[in-house]
């Protein structure tokens, strides 16, 4: 049986309670638990670095669930990556070209994100994002590629503050 690591990178704040991301995370666990061996981390609850490294080593694929804040991941999730993606575990020196020292080769990753931006601002040259795709805006993708992970298609929910569609997003 394949092993998946699900990481919830929500932050509970006064304005954003994290319920949308928590709900998507819980749905993913429920749907995937019968098909995969699941490992989970809720970053906000704290973590043990050696245990997290072990989870990544066990996992065939990793799914990150998080809200996008200012076109980036929340600071607690960024700190988690800074803490856990250790030299010698995730990447190392290579005699090849820059970015070729990844040690997580053969593993896959997926980003599942929530946005307050509407879907129609992506891939639209007349919008604020000037025609950029979701993948072009989600720069953390490069961090994972640097470690050798293979990128899977991403999942995104849009307009989650102004016009939430949780049931439709859950069904997707």
C-alpha angles and dihedrals in degrees: 000000000000119000124228127193113208116196122192110204100178122135121212108227135163092255099034115036095186095238095131093054092040089053093049090048092051091048091050091051091049095048097042102039095087095047101041142028101253130213118183140194128186101197094200090060092058132253145221111238099216090047091050092050087051091052091053091049091052095045125092090195138010128213118197116201114193147134118253112238117189090343091304141086118271115277093247091056091047089051090050091055091046090052100041105035093080128181109255092025104055102013139003145175115304133190087217130080124305110290095026097105098084116143098191094073114154093030124108134212137198131190118216107189140177122215137186086210116098117245093244094069090070119085089007114123090199095056134087090266091057095226097314117150125229089259092052091053094046098075094171085081089080092057090059094044089051087060092050100258118146115231119239124197110283130233122220137181117204137206091012095161103039098033112009116190100182097157092051091045091048091052092050 
